[in-house]
Amino acid sequence: MEKGYVQIYTGNGKGKSTAAIGLALRAAGSGMKVLIGQFVKSMKYAEIRLIESRIPEIETQLLGEGCFIRRAPSEADRLAAESGLAHLKEKMCSGKYDLIILDEVGIALHYQLLTCEALLAFLDARPSHVELVLTGRYIPQEILDHADLITEMREVRHYYSQGVEARDGIER
């Protein structure tokens, strides 16, 4: 088996999850088995609905109680994230997956739904052939230090600042 690496897509710009899902499609197209775990999110965005209906090589899991733009994270949010990470670790160690994406894990860390220690233990348990992708803003340096590839998405301009809401098919 080929060696897997740890990739991180972070920064304040748009496109981190989109890039990870693009990689998932590429991997599935090459016959790899993929697992996408989405922290914080409780809603299936359009790309996840499409993947679930048409791409059996990619398994998806929602690991959150919802977005907390308008509320503080709750104990239920923390428990969902912890349980989700444990579930992904079990799946990762099963030998069944080639690529595992921890989408928005940076947000889960930032809001203290997960600890750096828990994520570092997850990284340490990674079988050598598994490619891991971590996405999200605010990924701390101690996690970045374990990455083989880091891409930072930087916002230069965004139409949100002009009051444009998330649009179907583009942001959700």
FIKOLZA-1660 file (N, C-alpha, C; in steps of 0.1 Angstrom, whole numbers, plus 5000, padded with zeros to 4 digits):
% residues 172
   i   px   py   pz ch aa at
   1 5008 4988 5000  A  M  N
   1 5000 5000 5000  A  M CA
   1 5009 5012 5000  A  M  C
   2 5004 5022 4993  A  E  N
   2 5011 5035 4992  A  E CA
   2 5009 5043 5006  A  E  C
   3 5020 5051 5009  A  K  N
   3 5019 5059 5021  A  K CA
   3 5009 5070 5020  A  K  C
   4 5002 5072 5031  A  G  N
   4 4992 5083 5032  A  G CA
   4 4998 5095 5039  A  G  C
   5 4993 5106 5037  A  Y  N
   5 4998 5119 5043  A  Y CA
   5 4987 5126 5050  A  Y  C
   6 4991 5136 5058  A  V  N
   6 4981 5144 5065  A  V CA
   6 4981 5158 5058  A  V  C
   7 4969 5162 5053  A  Q  N
   7 4967 5174 5046  A  Q CA
   7 4958 5183 5055  A  Q  C
   8 4961 5196 5055  A  I  N
   8 4952 5206 5062  A  I CA
   8 4949 5217 5052  A  I  C
   9 4935 5220 5051  A  Y  N
   9 4930 5232 5044  A  Y CA
   9 4925 5241 5054  A  Y  C
  10 4931 5253 5056  A  T  N
  10 4927 5262 5067  A  T CA
  10 4927 5276 5061  A  T  C
  11 4924 5286 5070  A  G  N
  11 4924 5300 5066  A  G CA
  11 4910 5306 5067  A  G  C
  12 4909 5319 5064  A  N  N
  12 4897 5326 5065  A  N CA
  12 4889 5327 5052  A  N  C
  13 4895 5321 5042  A  G  N
  13 4889 5322 5028  A  G CA
  13 4879 5310 5026  A  G  C
  14 4871 5313 5016  A  K  N
  14 4861 5303 5011  A  K CA
  14 4868 5291 5003  A  K  C
  15 4863 5279 5005  A  G  N
  15 4868 5268 4996  A  G CA
  15 4875 5257 5003  A  G  C
  16 4876 5257 5016  A  K  N
  16 4883 5246 5023  A  K CA
  16 4875 5233 5022  A  K  C
  17 4863 5233 5025  A  S  N
  17 4855 5220 5024  A  S CA
  17 4853 5216 5009  A  S  C
  18 4851 5226 5000  A  T  N
  18 4850 5224 4986  A  T CA
  18 4862 5217 4981  A  T  C
  19 4874 5221 4985  A  A  N
  19 4886 5215 4980  A  A CA
  19 4887 5201 4985  A  A  C
  20 4883 5198 4998  A  A  N
  20 4884 5185 5003  A  A CA
  20 4874 5176 4996  A  A  C
  21 4863 5181 4993  A  I  N
  21 4853 5172 4986  A  I CA
  21 4857 5170 4972  A  I  C
  22 4864 5179 4965  A  G  N
  22 4870 5177 4952  A  G CA
  22 4880 5166 4953  A  G  C
  23 4888 5165 4963  A  L  N
  23 4898 5155 4965  A  L CA
  23 4891 5141 4967  A  L  C
  24 4880 5141 4975  A  A  N
  24 4872 5129 4977  A  A CA
  24 4867 5124 4964  A  A  C
  25 4863 5132 4955  A  L  N
  25 4858 5128 4942  A  L CA
  25 4869 5122 4934  A  L  C
  26 4881 5129 4934  A  R  N
  26 4892 5123 4927  A  R CA
  26 4896 5110 4932  A  R  C
  27 4897 5108 4945  A  A  N
  27 4900 5095 4951  A  A CA
  27 4890 5085 4947  A  A  C
  28 4877 5088 4948  A  A  N
  28 4867 5078 4945  A  A CA
  28 4868 5074 4930  A  A  C
  29 4871 5084 4921  A  G  N
  29 4873 5081 4907  A  G CA
  29 4885 5072 4904  A  G  C
  30 4894 5071 4914  A  S  N
  30 4906 5062 4913  A  S CA
  30 4904 5049 4920  A  S  C
  31 4891 5047 4925  A  G  N
  31 4888 5034 4931  A  G CA
  31 4891 5034 4946  A  G  C
  32 4894 5045 4952  A  M  N
  32 4896 5046 4967  A  M CA
  32 4883 5046 4974  A  M  C
  33 4883 5041 4986  A  K  N
  33 4872 5042 4995  A  K CA
  33 4874 5054 5005  A  K  C
  34 4864 5063 5005  A  V  N
  34 4865 5076 5012  A  V CA
  34 4854 5077 5022  A  V  C
  35 4858 5084 5034  A  L  N
  35 4849 5087 5044  A  L CA
  35 4850 5102 5047  A  L  C
  36 4839 5109 5047  A  I  N
  36 4838 5123 5050  A  I CA
  36 4830 5124 5063  A  I  C
  37 4837 5129 5074  A  G  N
  37 4830 5133 5086  A  G CA
  37 4829 5148 5087  A  G  C
  38 4817 5153 5089  A  Q  N
  38 4815 5167 5089  A  Q CA
  38 4811 5171 5103  A  Q  C
  39 4821 5178 5110  A  F  N
  39 4819 5183 5123  A  F CA
  39 4810 5196 5123  A  F  C
  40 4803 5198 5133  A  V  N
  40 4795 5210 5135  A  V CA
  40 4782 5210 5126  A  V  C
  41 4783 5205 5114  A  K  N
  41 4772 5205 5105  A  K CA
  41 4762 5195 5108  A  K  C
  42 4749 5198 5107  A  S  N
  42 4738 5189 5110  A  S CA
  42 4729 5188 5097  A  S  C
  43 4732 5196 5087  A  M  N
  43 4724 5197 5075  A  M CA
  43 4732 5192 5064  A  M  C
  44 4726 5184 5055  A  K  N
  44 4732 5178 5044  A  K CA
  44 4732 5189 5032  A  K  C
  45 4743 5194 5029  A  Y  N
  45 4744 5204 5018  A  Y CA
  45 4743 5196 5005  A  Y  C
  46 4741 5204 4994  A  A  N
  46 4738 5198 4981  A  A CA
  46 4749 5188 4977  A  A  C
  47 4762 5191 4979  A  E  N
  47 4772 5181 4975  A  E CA
  47 4771 5168 4982  A  E  C
  48 4767 5168 4995  A  I  N
  48 4766 5156 5003  A  I CA
  48 4754 5148 4998  A  I  C
  49 4743 5155 4995  A  R  N
  49 4731 5148 4990  A  R CA
  49 4735 5141 4976  A  R  C
  50 4742 5148 4968  A  L  N
  50 4746 5142 4955  A  L CA
  50 4755 5130 4957  A  L  C
  51 4765 5131 4966  A  I  N
  51 4774 5120 4969  A  I CA
  51 4767 5108 4974  A  I  C
  52 4758 5110 4983  A  E  N
  52 4751 5099 4989  A  E CA
  52 4742 5092 4979  A  E  C
  53 4737 5099 4969  A  S  N
  53 4728 5093 4960  A  S CA
  53 4735 5087 4948  A  S  C
  54 4747 5091 4945  A  R  N
  54 4754 5086 4933  A  R CA
  54 4768 5081 4934  A  R  C
  55 4774 5082 4945  A  I  N
  55 4788 5078 4946  A  I CA
  55 4790 5069 4958  A  I  C
  56 4788 5056 4956  A  P  N
  56 4789 5047 4967  A  P CA
  56 4803 5045 4973  A  P  C
  57 4814 5050 4966  A  E  N
  57 4827 5049 4972  A  E CA
  57 4830 5059 4982  A  E  C
  58 4821 5069 4984  A  I  N
  58 4822 5079 4994  A  I CA
  58 4811 5078 5004  A  I  C
  59 4815 5076 5017  A  E  N
  59 4806 5075 5028  A  E CA
  59 4806 5088 5035  A  E  C
  60 4795 5094 5039  A  T  N
  60 4794 5106 5046  A  T CA
  60 4787 5105 5060  A  T  C
  61 4792 5113 5069  A  Q  N
  61 4786 5113 5083  A  Q CA
  61 4785 5127 5088  A  Q  C
  62 4774 5131 5093  A  L  N
  62 4772 5144 5100  A  L CA
  62 4775 5141 5114  A  L  C
  63 4784 5150 5120  A  L  N
  63 4789 5148 5133  A  L CA
  63 4786 5160 5142  A  L  C
  64 4775 5166 5140  A  G  N
  64 4772 5179 5147  A  G CA
  64 4758 5180 5150  A  G  C
  65 4755 5190 5158  A  E  N
  65 4742 5194 5162  A  E CA
  65 4737 5206 5155  A  E  C
  66 4745 5211 5146  A  G  N
  66 4742 5223 5139  A  G CA
  66 4751 5234 5140  A  G  C
  67 4750 5244 5132  A  C  N
  67 4759 5256 5132  A  C CA
  67 4755 5265 5144  A  C  C
  68 4765 5271 5150  A  F  N
  68 4762 5280 5161  A  F CA
  68 4766 5295 5158  A  F  C
  69 4762 5299 5146  A  I  N
  69 4764 5313 5143  A  I CA
  69 4755 5322 5152  A  I  C
  70 4744 5317 5155  A  R  N
  70 4734 5325 5164  A  R CA
  70 4732 5320 5178  A  R  C
  71 4741 5310 5182  A  R  N
  71 4740 5305 5195  A  R CA
  71 4753 5300 5200  A  R  C
  72 4755 5298 5213  A  A  N
  72 4767 5293 5219  A  A CA
  72 4767 5278 5217  A  A  C
  73 4779 5272 5216  A  P  N
  73 4779 5257 5215  A  P CA
  73 4774 5251 5229  A  P  C
  74 4767 5240 5228  A  S  N
  74 4762 5234 5240  A  S CA
  74 4769 5221 5243  A  S  C
  75 4765 5215 5254  A  E  N
  75 4771 5202 5258  A  E CA
  75 4768 5191 5248  A  E  C
  76 4756 5192 5242  A  A  N
  76 4752 5183 5231  A  A CA
  76 4762 5184 5219  A  A  C
  77 4766 5197 5216  A  D  N
  77 4775 5199 5205  A  D CA
  77 4789 5192 5209  A  D  C
  78 4793 5194 5221  A  R  N
  78 4806 5188 5225  A  R CA
  78 4805 5172 5225  A  R  C
  79 4794 5167 5230  A  L  N
  79 4793 5152 5229  A  L CA
  79 4792 5147 5215  A  L  C
  80 4785 5154 5206  A  A  N
  80 4784 5150 5192  A  A CA
  80 4798 5150 5186  A  A  C
  81 4806 5160 5189  A  A  N
  81 4820 5161 5183  A  A CA
  81 4829 5150 5189  A  A  C
  82 4828 5147 5202  A  E  N
  82 4836 5137 5208  A  E CA
  82 4833 5123 5203  A  E  C
  83 4820 5121 5202  A  S  N
  83 4815 5108 5197  A  S CA
  83 4818 5106 5182  A  S  C
  84 4817 5117 5175  A  G  N
  84 4821 5117 5160  A  G CA
  84 4835 5113 5158  A  G  C
  85 4844 5119 5166  A  L  N
  85 4858 5117 5165  A  L CA
  85 4861 5102 5168  A  L  C
  86 4855 5097 5179  A  A  N
  86 4857 5083 5183  A  A CA
  86 4852 5074 5171  A  A  C
  87 4841 5077 5166  A  H  N
  87 4835 5069 5155  A  H CA
  87 4845 5069 5143  A  H  C
  88 4850 5081 5139  A  L  N
  88 4859 5082 5128  A  L CA
  88 4872 5074 5131  A  L  C
  89 4877 5074 5143  A  K  N
  89 4889 5067 5146  A  K CA
  89 4887 5052 5145  A  K  C
  90 4875 5047 5149  A  E  N
  90 4872 5033 5147  A  E CA
  90 4871 5030 5132  A  E  C
  91 4865 5038 5124  A  K  N
  91 4864 5036 5110  A  K CA
  91 4878 5036 5103  A  K  C
  92 4886 5046 5108  A  M  N
  92 4900 5048 5102  A  M CA
  92 4908 5035 5105  A  M  C
  93 4907 5030 5117  A  C  N
  93 4915 5018 5120  A  C CA
  93 4910 5005 5115  A  C  C
  94 4898 5005 5108  A  S  N
  94 4892 4993 5103  A  S CA
  94 4899 4988 5091  A  S  C
  95 4907 4996 5084  A  G  N
  95 4914 4992 5072  A  G CA
  95 4905 4993 5060  A  G  C
  96 4893 4998 5061  A  K  N
  96 4884 4998 5050  A  K CA
  96 4885 5011 5041  A  K  C
  97 4892 5022 5047  A  Y  N
  97 4892 5035 5040  A  Y CA
  97 4906 5039 5036  A  Y  C
  98 4907 5045 5025  A  D  N
  98 4919 5051 5020  A  D CA
  98 4921 5066 5023  A  D  C
  99 4910 5073 5023  A  L  N
  99 4910 5087 5025  A  L CA
  99 4899 5090 5035  A  L  C
 100 4902 5098 5045  A  I  N
 100 4893 5102 5055  A  I CA
 100 4894 5117 5057  A  I  C
 101 4882 5124 5056  A  I  N
 101 4882 5139 5057  A  I CA
 101 4875 5143 5070  A  I  C
 102 4881 5151 5078  A  L  N
 102 4876 5156 5090  A  L CA
 102 4872 5171 5087  A  L  C
 103 4860 5173 5081  A  D  N
 103 4856 5186 5077  A  D CA
 103 4851 5194 5089  A  D  C
 104 4856 5207 5089  A  E  N
 104 4854 5217 5100  A  E CA
 104 4859 5212 5113  A  E  C
 105 4869 5204 5114  A  V  N
 105 4875 5200 5126  A  V CA
 105 4882 5212 5133  A  V  C
 106 4886 5222 5125  A  G  N
 106 4892 5234 5131  A  G CA
 106 4882 5242 5139  A  G  C
 107 4870 5242 5134  A  I  N
 107 4859 5249 5142  A  I CA
 107 4856 5242 5154  A  I  C
 108 4856 5228 5153  A  A  N
 108 4853 5220 5165  A  A CA
 108 4864 5222 5176  A  A  C
 109 4877 5224 5172  A  L  N
 109 4887 5227 5181  A  L CA
 109 4886 5241 5187  A  L  C
 110 4883 5250 5178  A  H  N
 110 4883 5264 5182  A  H CA
 110 4872 5267 5193  A  H  C
 111 4861 5260 5191  A  Y  N
 111 4850 5261 5201  A  Y CA
 111 4850 5251 5212  A  Y  C
 112 4862 5245 5213  A  Q  N
 112 4865 5235 5224  A  Q CA
 112 4855 5224 5225  A  Q  C
 113 4850 5220 5213  A  L  N
 113 4841 5208 5212  A  L CA
 113 4850 5195 5213  A  L  C
 114 4863 5197 5208  A  L  N
 114 4873 5187 5208  A  L CA
 114 4886 5193 5214  A  L  C
 115 4894 5185 5220  A  T  N
 115 4907 5190 5225  A  T CA
 115 4918 5187 5215  A  T  C
 116 4928 5195 5215  A  C  N
 116 4940 5192 5206  A  C CA
 116 4946 5178 5210  A  C  C
 117 4946 5174 5223  A  E  N
 117 4951 5161 5227  A  E CA
 117 4943 5150 5220  A  E  C
 118 4930 5151 5220  A  A  N
 118 4921 5141 5213  A  A CA
 118 4924 5140 5198  A  A  C
 119 4926 5151 5192  A  L  N
 119 4929 5151 5177  A  L CA
 119 4943 5146 5175  A  L  C
 120 4952 5149 5183  A  L  N
 120 4966 5144 5182  A  L CA
 120 4966 5129 5184  A  L  C
 121 4958 5124 5193  A  A  N
 121 4957 5109 5195  A  A CA
 121 4951 5103 5183  A  A  C
 122 4941 5109 5177  A  F  N
 122 4935 5104 5164  A  F CA
 122 4946 5104 5153  A  F  C
 123 4954 5114 5152  A  L  N
 123 4965 5114 5142  A  L CA
 123 4975 5104 5144  A  L  C
 124 4978 5101 5157  A  D  N
 124 4988 5091 5160  A  D CA
 124 4983 5077 5157  A  D  C
 125 4970 5075 5157  A  A  N
 125 4964 5062 5155  A  A CA
 125 4962 5059 5140  A  A  C
 126 4965 5069 5131  A  R  N
 126 4963 5067 5117  A  R CA
 126 4972 5056 5111  A  R  C
 127 4966 5046 5105  A  P  N
 127 4974 5036 5097  A  P CA
 127 4982 5043 5086  A  P  C
 128 4994 5039 5083  A  S  N
 128 5003 5046 5074  A  S CA
 128 4997 5047 5060  A  S  C
 129 4988 5039 5056  A  H  N
 129 4983 5040 5042  A  H CA
 129 4971 5050 5041  A  H  C
 130 4966 5055 5052  A  V  N
 130 4954 5063 5052  A  V CA
 130 4958 5078 5050  A  V  C
 131 4952 5084 5040  A  E  N
 131 4953 5099 5037  A  E CA
 131 4943 5106 5046  A  E  C
 132 4947 5116 5054  A  L  N
 132 4938 5123 5062  A  L CA
 132 4938 5138 5057  A  L  C
 133 4926 5144 5057  A  V  N
 133 4924 5158 5053  A  V CA
 133 4916 5164 5065  A  V  C
 134 4922 5175 5070  A  L  N
 134 4915 5183 5081  A  L CA
 134 4912 5196 5075  A  L  C
 135 4899 5201 5077  A  T  N
 135 4896 5214 5072  A  T CA
 135 4891 5223 5083  A  T  C
 136 4891 5236 5081  A  G  N
 136 4885 5245 5090  A  G CA
 136 4894 5256 5094  A  G  C
 137 4888 5267 5098  A  R  N
 137 4896 5279 5103  A  R CA
 137 4902 5275 5117  A  R  C
 138 4911 5283 5121  A  Y  N
 138 4916 5283 5134  A  Y CA
 138 4924 5270 5138  A  Y  C
 139 4929 5263 5129  A  I  N
 139 4936 5251 5133  A  I CA
 139 4949 5255 5141  A  I  C
 140 4951 5250 5153  A  P  N
 140 4962 5254 5161  A  P CA
 140 4975 5249 5156  A  P  C
 141 4986 5256 5160  A  Q  N
 141 4999 5253 5155  A  Q CA
 141 5003 5238 5159  A  Q  C
 142 4999 5233 5170  A  E  N
 142 5003 5220 5174  A  E CA
 142 4997 5209 5165  A  E  C
 143 4986 5212 5159  A  I  N
 143 4980 5203 5149  A  I CA
 143 4987 5206 5135  A  I  C
 144 4989 5218 5132  A  L  N
 144 4996 5221 5119  A  L CA
 144 5010 5215 5119  A  L  C
 145 5017 5214 5130  A  D  N
 145 5030 5207 5131  A  D CA
 145 5030 5193 5126  A  D  C
 146 5018 5186 5126  A  H  N
 146 5017 5172 5122  A  H CA
 146 5013 5170 5108  A  H  C
 147 5012 5181 5101  A  A  N
 147 5007 5180 5087  A  A CA
 147 5019 5179 5077  A  A  C
 148 5016 5171 5066  A  D  N
 148 5026 5170 5055  A  D CA
 148 5023 5181 5045  A  D  C
 149 5011 5186 5044  A  L  N
 149 5007 5196 5034  A  L CA
 149 4997 5205 5041  A  L  C
 150 4999 5218 5040  A  I  N
 150 4990 5228 5045  A  I CA
 150 4987 5238 5034  A  I  C
 151 4974 5240 5032  A  T  N
 151 4970 5250 5022  A  T CA
 151 4962 5260 5030  A  T  C
 152 4965 5273 5029  A  E  N
 152 4958 5283 5036  A  E CA
 152 4949 5291 5025  A  E  C
 153 4936 5291 5027  A  M  N
 153 4927 5298 5019  A  M CA
 153 4926 5312 5025  A  M  C
 154 4929 5323 5018  A  R  N
 154 4929 5336 5023  A  R CA
 154 4918 5344 5016  A  R  C
 155 4910 5350 5024  A  E  N
 155 4899 5359 5018  A  E CA
 155 4905 5372 5013  A  E  C
 156 4903 5375 5001  A  V  N
 156 4908 5388 4995  A  V CA
 156 4896 5397 4994  A  V  C
 157 4885 5391 4989  A  R  N
 157 4872 5398 4988  A  R CA
 157 4861 5388 4988  A  R  C
 158 4850 5392 4995  A  H  N
 158 4839 5382 4995  A  H CA
 158 4826 5390 4995  A  H  C
 159 4816 5386 4987  A  Y  N
 159 4803 5393 4986  A  Y CA
 159 4795 5392 4998  A  Y  C
 160 4798 5384 5008  A  Y  N
 160 4791 5384 5021  A  Y CA
 160 4791 5398 5027  A  Y  C
 161 4802 5405 5025  A  S  N
 161 4804 5418 5031  A  S CA
 161 4794 5428 5025  A  S  C
 162 4788 5425 5014  A  Q  N
 162 4778 5433 5007  A  Q CA
 162 4764 5428 5010  A  Q  C
 163 4763 5419 5020  A  G  N
 163 4750 5414 5024  A  G CA
 163 4745 5402 5016  A  G  C
 164 4753 5396 5008  A  V  N
 164 4748 5384 5000  A  V CA
 164 4748 5372 5009  A  V  C
 165 4737 5366 5010  A  E  N
 165 4735 5354 5019  A  E CA
 165 4740 5342 5011  A  E  C
 166 4742 5331 5018  A  A  N
 166 4746 5318 5012  A  A CA
 166 4736 5314 5001  A  A  C
 167 4741 5310 4990  A  R  N
 167 4732 5306 4979  A  R CA
 167 4732 5291 4976  A  R  C
 168 4720 5286 4973  A  D  N
 168 4719 5272 4969  A  D CA
 168 4728 5269 4957  A  D  C
 169 4735 5258 4958  A  G  N
 169 4744 5254 4947  A  G CA
 169 4757 5261 4947  A  G  C
 170 4759 5271 4954  A  I  N
 170 4772 5278 4955  A  I CA
 170 4778 5277 4969  A  I  C
 171 4771 5281 4979  A  E  N
 171 4776 5280 4993  A  E CA
 171 4770 5269 5001  A  E  C
 172 4759 5263 4996  A  R  N
 172 4752 5253 5003  A  R CA
 172 4745 5243 4994  A  R  C
% end
